Amino acid sequence: MTVYGATNEAGQQRVDVLVVGAGQAGLSAAYHLRRRGFAPHREGVDGGFVVLDANATPGGAWAHRSPSLRMATVHGFHDLPDAELPEPDPEARAREVVPGYFTAYEARHALPVVRPVAVRAVRAESGLPDSRLLVETDRGTWSTRALINATGTWTRPFLPHYPGHFAGRQLHYAEYRGPEEFAGKRVLVVGGGASAIQVLSEVAAVGETVWVTRSEPVYHEGPFTPEYGRAVVAKVEERVRQGLPVRSVVSVTGLGPSVAYRRAQELGALHRRPMFDRLTERGVAWGDEESAVDAIVWATGFRPEVGHLAPLGLRSPGGGIALTGTRATADPRVHLVGYGPSASTIGANRAGRAAVNDLVKLLGDPAKETATAGPAAPETADERPQVPVAV
């Protein structure tokens, strides 16, 4: 049911729920919207739900990951609701396996994903008793009773500022496409998370690496048990509840015994140095000590993509968007999934379900409304989902 290059010739379209983003969190939310009785939106018909995605094809951020990221080195992946990911070849490219899985999922559950559509701003209607949200896009404006934001972080790579100037190659992890261009070179890797470990594990096999982090890396000994996972999420959740800028879940899980970690360790690439003072023409410097490098890879993380929500005034004095569960504390019509404590594949799944359950309470139960209205017209073969959708 994915629509490519969709236009908005009929003018403003009205839906009950609009989901922004078709990554893991957005697809989970869309699945649960169907499951709870919200109908997929159809052109020219008010109501139901729609998913707007800025990418031209399915896959979310996974489609943009480095070709060198293999399924064996993915930092954890959890199946979408009601669709197990077939056991992949460990050496298969993640940027091919996961988008293929997402493509099949959208088709299997007949999810109304419209792409490519870039959301520019979300504003509140004024002067109306039944207030709605106006979603301005590069393909027209949508009107919705509620919004689920699932835009993730990939489009907002974070580059910290340091004084000085480096004349060599600099790139953020989002631009990293594998170790080939660094063969025989000396590469500085900045960052203490899973992305930095991936880069170190690959580049150290073809060149020389220097690893620097702002603070001592956090190592987690032993398995990532459910109890440990809940403790990690609780830490991130508390910051979000207070309206503070979020920290990613991965940033507080610690570095564990992943395939990439073991490879980097075997290559002797995990000798961490403290953060440098400044950039120089030839590299970086700590006081009077200078280290020459050919390139710098900034594996310094991402920030949430929520700029389009600015007109709603959701930010708290602490600088973040305060949430109660997945609901924006300042506006019950808006939910954020894949944000803060739900910025992991399993967290995104749970957040999608929680957001939809909350919106059913706010908007009413569409399944009950349909039952009251009597039997719906039978679906045609083309309209019927490829598999039954449980209710």
RAVEN-V374721 format. One record per residue. RES is the residue in one small letter. PSI is psi in whole degrees, -180 to 180 (NA if undefined). Layout:
RES PSI
RES PSI
//
This chain:
m 5
t 137
v 126
y 138
g 35
a 141
t 173
n 49
e -27
a 0
g -157
q 129
q 145
r 129
v 168
d -44
v 134
l 128
v 130
v 112
g 133
a 42
g -158
q -47
a -42
g -40
l -37
s -46
a -43
a -41
y -47
h -29
l -46
r -43
r -34
r 1
g 1
f 132
a 144
p 135
h 143
r 144
e 127
g 2
v 125
d 149
g -178
g -160
f 158
v 154
v 123
l 128
d 133
a -19
n 151
a -23
t 163
p 160
g -16
g -143
a -25
w -33
a -15
h 4
r 164
s 139
p -21
s -11
l 113
r 161
m -28
a -24
t 6
v 136
h 63
g 137
f 136
h 139
d 150
l 161
p 133
d 34
a 99
e 135
l 121
p 145
e 114
p 163
d 126
p -26
e 2
a 148
r 129
a -35
r -9
e -42
v -51
v -45
p -36
g -40
y -44
f -41
t -48
a -36
y -45
e -42
a -43
r -40
h 10
a 52
l 134
p 76
v 125
v 125
r 158
p 130
v 121
a 121
v 125
r -42
a 151
v 125
r 158
a 134
e 150
s 154
g 13
l 138
p -38
d 76
s 136
r 173
l 139
l 123
v 107
e 127
t 176
d 1
r 33
g -180
t 137
w 149
s 130
t 152
r -28
a 160
l 136
i 115
n 121
a 49
t -7
g -151
t -13
w -33
t 1
r 67
p 140
f 125
l 108
p 154
h 132
y 144
p 158
g -177
h 132
f 129
a -12
g -165
r 130
q 139
l 150
h 158
y -32
a -25
e -7
y 130
r 22
g 172
p -8
e -43
e -10
f 11
a 128
g 9
k 166
r 119
v 130
l 126
v 123
v 125
g 151
g 20
g -168
a -34
s -44
a -40
i -40
q -48
v -45
l -42
s -24
e -48
v -36
a -17
a -18
v -11
g -159
e 140
t 151
v 128
w 126
v 145
t 153
r -36
s 169
e 131
p 146
v 121
y 138
h 116
e 138
g 179
p 156
f 88
t 161
p -37
e -42
y -41
g -42
r -37
a -39
v -49
v -38
a -38
k -45
v -40
e -37
e -41
r -42
v -40
r -33
q -5
g 24
l 158
p 137
v 151
r 145
s 154
v -42
v -33
s -20
v 1
t -25
g 160
l 125
g -176
p 62
s 170
v -45
a -40
y -45
r -38
r -46
a -39
q -45
e -32
l -1
g 30
a 3
l 31
h 95
r 140
r 153
p 166
m 140
f 166
d -37
r 163
l 150
t 171
e -39
r -10
g -122
v 165
a 144
w 101
g -122
d -8
e 124
e 143
s 120
a 135
v 161
d -26
a 158
i 125
v 118
w 98
a 61
t 18
g -171
f 165
r 153
p 140
e 89
v 14
g -32
h -16
l -3
a -41
p -18
l -11
g 44
l -18
r 139
s 170
p -24
g -11
g -13
g -177
i 114
a 133
l 146
t 101
g -120
t -5
r 134
a 122
t -33
a -12
d 106
p -10
r -14
v 129
h 144
l 121
v 150
g 24
y 131
g -118
p -16
s 17
a 55
s 164
t -40
i -37
g -38
a -41
n -49
r -39
a -38
g -44
r -44
a -41
a -44
v -42
n -40
d -40
l -29
v -39
k -37
l -44
l -16
g 157
d 109
p -29
a -42
k -39
e -39
t -40
a -39
t -36
a -11
g 176
p 140
a 161
a 142
p 146
e 149
t 168
a -37
d -29
e -21
r 135
p 154
q -29
v 156
p 142
v 117
a 145
v NA
//
